[in-house]
Amino acid sequence: MERVMDSQYDFDLTYITERIISVLYLPDLEEPRYRANLKEVAAMLKSKHQDKFLLINLSEKRHDICRLNPKVEEFAWPDLHAPPLDKICAMCKTMESWLNSDPKNVVVLHSKGNKGKAGVIVAAYMHYSKISEQVHQSFISAFSRTTCSSLVMTLYLSVCHRYIHYFAGLLSGTIKMNSSPLFLHQVYIPALLNYQSEQGYSPFLKIYQSLQLVYCSRKK
């Protein structure tokens, strides 16, 4: 693994393998500095890989990314959500097709703010391509290359770990897609310890379907 990180830059560029690269940008990066860093990354990649890199954008779509590198695939999903299984499959197929088409080709995973997104896709691809056939090991290998110290990120990664298990089950045939509708009737939440509403702590529930918010228990 080779990491490029310097105080003059606002990004973390890591060679997870010789042909899979992640580029992570700080979440609160101001727009002018973000654009300048995009140009810096593009120049670095072109100097080393010429036109042999495919950029997979895991964050919000930006037209300036396409101007810096015309070979861009958009696979964004909301932060702190696990990616849909069909999107994981599509990304793995895209990566496999590009890497197999030329031994010099590399894939660049681009993400702004969320360090976990690239790790989820790398873990899925490691299992998909049988680089690591053990789901847990592929997940640990991918995330050992990023720092995820916050509680929110730890909880997010636990959800993603479960999704990688689902994905592995689909690949092996042990899990079948259910075409029948499922209905959510109730949600059970265990007692919250040391909960005092007067301190401003007000938990609420959000329910998403196909990444669209369909219910929120918080009163407006």
FENTA-V293298 format. One record per residue. OMEGA is omega in whole degrees, -180 to 180 (999 if undefined). Layout:
omega=OMEGA
omega=OMEGA
This chain:
omega=179
omega=-178
omega=176
omega=-180
omega=-177
omega=-177
omega=-180
omega=179
omega=177
omega=179
omega=178
omega=180
omega=-175
omega=171
omega=180
omega=166
omega=179
omega=-174
omega=176
omega=-174
omega=173
omega=176
omega=-177
omega=179
omega=179
omega=-174
omega=-176
omega=-177
omega=180
omega=-173
omega=179
omega=180
omega=178
omega=179
omega=179
omega=179
omega=175
omega=179
omega=-180
omega=179
omega=180
omega=180
omega=179
omega=-178
omega=-179
omega=-180
omega=-177
omega=-173
omega=-178
omega=-179
omega=-174
omega=-180
omega=175
omega=-179
omega=176
omega=-177
omega=-179
omega=-179
omega=-177
omega=-178
omega=179
omega=-179
omega=-179
omega=175
omega=179
omega=179
omega=-180
omega=178
omega=-176
omega=-179
omega=-178
omega=173
omega=-178
omega=178
omega=-177
omega=168
omega=-174
omega=177
omega=178
omega=171
omega=172
omega=180
omega=175
omega=-178
omega=180
omega=178
omega=176
omega=179
omega=-178
omega=180
omega=179
omega=179
omega=178
omega=179
omega=-179
omega=-179
omega=-179
omega=-178
omega=-180
omega=-176
omega=-180
omega=-179
omega=179
omega=-179
omega=175
omega=178
omega=178
omega=178
omega=-176
omega=179
omega=178
omega=173
omega=-174
omega=-179
omega=-175
omega=-174
omega=-179
omega=-180
omega=178
omega=-177
omega=178
omega=179
omega=179
omega=-178
omega=177
omega=178
omega=-179
omega=-177
omega=178
omega=170
omega=173
omega=-176
omega=176
omega=-175
omega=-178
omega=-178
omega=179
omega=180
omega=179
omega=-180
omega=-178
omega=-174
omega=173
omega=-179
omega=176
omega=178
omega=-176
omega=-171
omega=-175
omega=179
omega=-180
omega=-179
omega=178
omega=178
omega=179
omega=-179
omega=178
omega=176
omega=-179
omega=178
omega=179
omega=-180
omega=176
omega=175
omega=177
omega=-179
omega=179
omega=178
omega=176
omega=-180
omega=-177
omega=-179
omega=179
omega=176
omega=178
omega=176
omega=-179
omega=-179
omega=180
omega=-180
omega=176
omega=-177
omega=178
omega=-177
omega=-179
omega=176
omega=-180
omega=178
omega=178
omega=-180
omega=179
omega=-179
omega=176
omega=-179
omega=178
omega=-174
omega=-178
omega=179
omega=176
omega=180
omega=-174
omega=-179
omega=177
omega=-174
omega=173
omega=178
omega=-180
omega=171
omega=-176
omega=178
omega=176
omega=179
omega=-179
omega=180
omega=174
omega=-177
omega=-179
omega=179
omega=-179
omega=999
